[in-house]
Amino acid sequence: MNPVQHGPAGEFQLQLHYVRQTPDKGRAVFAQTGIPKGALILESQAVVLPREDCTKLNEMSIWIYRFAVGEECAVVFGDIAFCNHSATPNAVVSWKRESPSAAVASLTALTDISANAEIVINYTDIEDYVRRGVVFC
């Protein structure tokens, strides 16, 4: 675990998360320190693909890092890809489009998260993301 990461302008900032192997769910994301509700936990780069290419991902092992977003999907690189599912998530992923084929995925705390607690998102109900307005902008 490296508690320091480089920020967007090269500055150092405290890393709020770490990834570790769990006995029952594989890799998972955990809070390095207490994280307040609304805090940006981390950002990861993503490649955006049209719907027809998304279905092709189902045939490859990379599909586990895929997020459905509207009529497209995004393959996320970085630690957000290791967030596990929960029906009661403590974080949410939002998206910022950088180009037609690239986006940034941001992981934000929905609740206060205790140090060493697993950071989880809800990814079984894609329509819920649409209802809450979690789409590319």
CORNORQUI-V396182 format. One record per backbone hydrogen bond with DSSP energy under -0.5 kcal/mol. CO is the residue of the C=O (numbers start at 1). NH is the residue of the N-H. Records with the same first field share a line. If there is no record, write none. Layout:
CO: NH, NH
This chain:
1: 3
3: 15
5: 13
7: 10
11: 7
13: 5
16: 32, 33
18: 30
20: 28
22: 26
26: 22
28: 20
29: 119
30: 18
31: 116
35: 113
36: 39
39: 41, 109
41: 16
42: 107
44: 105
45: 77
46: 103
47: 75
49: 73
50: 53, 54
51: 55
52: 56
53: 57
54: 57, 58
55: 58
56: 59
57: 60, 63
60: 63
61: 64
62: 65
63: 66
65: 76
67: 74
69: 72
71: 51
72: 69
73: 49
74: 67, 76
75: 47
78: 81
79: 82
80: 83
84: 121
90: 110, 111
92: 108
94: 106
96: 104
99: 102
101: 48
102: 98, 99
103: 46
104: 96, 106
105: 44
106: 94, 108
107: 41, 42
108: 92
109: 38
113: 35
114: 117
117: 31
118: 120
119: 84
120: 90, 91
121: 86, 123
124: 126
125: 128, 129
126: 129, 130
127: 131
128: 132
129: 134
130: 133
133: 135
135: 95
